[in-house]
Amino acid sequence: MPVRKPSSSFTHARILLVDDNANGLKARKTVLEELGYKTVTASCGDDALELFSRQKFDLVVTDYKMPRMDGLELITCLRERAPEVPIVLISGFVEALGLSEQNTNADAVIQKSSNEVTHLVRSVARLLRTKKPPSPERPKVKRKAV
């Protein structure tokens, strides 16, 4: 089944892709950029957190199994910083470990398989369509000069 391009209002979305496997990272980046998304990549959780603190992202896609910081630890850190940003967790161990949206705090969990690209594209489009608005920032109090 062909993958349809998302509506133009979502194609400028910025997506952070995180995976220690360079081939997986490149493949996902290529697919998402062909659909018009702007992507930035990180090869580990620490690099992802650094990028996330310096740039605004509309969605994060992370692998589960990575050295030093796995996908679940990364999701926990991201949720503390920006709970409204949708997160997709991808793993070859979804079924074996019983990974789900409920026990990972991800908005979508995808099994690595021959259907991964289709599931990824659909999940990204769905999550960007239903993205929660950011928490309102507290207004800054103007101080009078003394």
Long-range contacts (C-beta under 8 A, 24 or more apart in sequence): 1-118, 3-31, 3-35, 3-117, 3-118, 3-121, 5-35, 5-36, 6-35, 6-36, 6-37, 6-124, 6-125, 6-128, 8-36, 10-37, 10-125, 10-128, 10-129, 11-35, 11-36, 11-37, 12-36, 12-37, 12-38, 13-37, 13-38, 13-58, 13-59, 13-128, 14-38, 14-39, 14-40, 14-55, 14-56, 14-57, 14-58, 14-59, 15-39, 15-40, 15-57, 15-58, 15-59, 15-60, 15-61, 15-124, 16-40, 16-41, 16-42, 16-48, 16-51, 16-52, 16-55, 16-57, 16-59, 16-60, 16-61, 17-41, 17-42, 17-60, 17-61, 17-62, 18-42, 18-43, 18-44, 18-45, 18-47, 18-48, 18-60, 18-61, 18-62, 18-63, 18-66, 18-71, 18-74, 19-43, 19-62, 19-63, 19-66, 19-90, 20-44, 20-63, 20-66, 20-67, 21-63, 24-63, 27-117, 28-61, 28-120, 31-117, 31-120, 31-121, 32-120, 32-121, 32-124, 35-121, 37-124, 44-68, 44-69, 45-69, 45-70, 45-71, 45-73, 45-74, 45-77, 48-74, 48-78, 49-74, 49-77, 49-78, 52-78, 52-81, 52-82, 53-81, 57-85, 58-85, 58-86, 58-128, 58-131, 59-85, 59-86, 59-87, 59-88, 59-124, 59-127, 59-128, 59-131, 60-85, 60-86, 60-87, 60-88, 61-87, 61-88, 61-90, 61-120, 61-124, 62-87, 62-88, 62-89, 62-90, 63-89, 63-90, 63-91, 64-89, 64-90, 64-91, 64-92, 64-93, 64-97, 64-99, 65-91, 65-92, 65-93, 71-104, 71-106, 72-104, 72-105, 75-104, 75-105, 75-106, 76-105, 79-105, 82-134, 83-135, 84-131, 84-132, 84-133, 84-134, 84-135, 86-127, 86-128, 86-131, 86-132, 88-120, 88-123, 88-124, 88-127, 90-116, 90-120
